[in-house]
């Protein structure tokens, strides 16, 4: 979510329709054709994330991949194994709007090539974040952000060999696992360069609440052309180790519709995954958006003035599917809703996962 979003071209939209349709078939999303007066609605939707909502992160780990502390580089492939470096850390943070708060703790023990032991233990109060601002392209009117790094005010106690313990105060940055899923290494660094650490994580989850997504809708209802806008407010629990959401639900609405009888609102529920290289879902991201579904983006951190450690940033896509049930207003006699729409959607997100293209089929009763 941290990088430039590719622009959909007309030929890509055609690909998207075919891709989404294939996903519907593979995922078992066929919607039965209902007898009159019901009609079949087929639509495509293209849009992006407008607001990230409330985000709660829990991160802990892991294994040390690389570390330099006060100029001392730790040996990460230590022999014998009893001298292997260790790290334990946990981060609890919440991002709302353009702010973040929380706390982080970390403890590192390792040895240099010369056999000098290095120990570092610290705690940080999270006071902000470096983030991808939303809506996309905003400058002064940004309303929220997706953290690339949490910013903490830290105090770290460091002991090198037999030297007395040093206590240093610094600004520490803790990378979000959103930028490197599947337990891959994330960075813990101080802005003055005194501490530069890359470590894997064993647990990392993100609870999204009230994320706003919107897009343009086109399609047909029987022989009638359909157009309008779709808006979602979503809640989601994302596990970055598995790359799978355990729930993905919220509200959905169609507005400014033609015909106006399709102005409806209701709920949706589904599942989402981060597509891995070599999978069908990954191929669909690459086909639709003409760029890899996963690619190293560690150079992006360099553009932020941070150390470039290959393998600490991976740009990824996203794949979602599920069902929805929407209703219009009650009829003038106070009876049942004038319109009901029940159907299935399949969504391929861009890499990074800020833009999406969906195909949905539904049964409409009016």
Secondary structure, 3 states (H helix, E strand, C coil): CCCCCCCCCHHHHHHHHHHHHHHHHHCCCCCCCCCCCCEEEEEEEEEEEEECCEEEEEEEECCEEEEEECCEECCCCCCCHHHCCEEEEEEEEEEECCEEEEEEEEEEEEECCCCCEEEEEEEEEEEEEEEEEECCCCCCCCCEEEEEEEEEEEEEEEEECCCCCEEEEEEEEEECHHHCCCCCCEEEEECCCCEEEEECCCEEEEEEEEEEEEEEEEEEECCEEEEEEEEEEEEEEEECCCCEEEEEEEEEEEEEEECHHHCEEEEEEEEEECCCCCCHHHHHHHHHHCCCCEEECHHHHHHCCCCCCCCCCEEECEEEEEEEEEECCECCCCCCECCEEEEEEEEEECCCCCEEEEEEEEEEEC
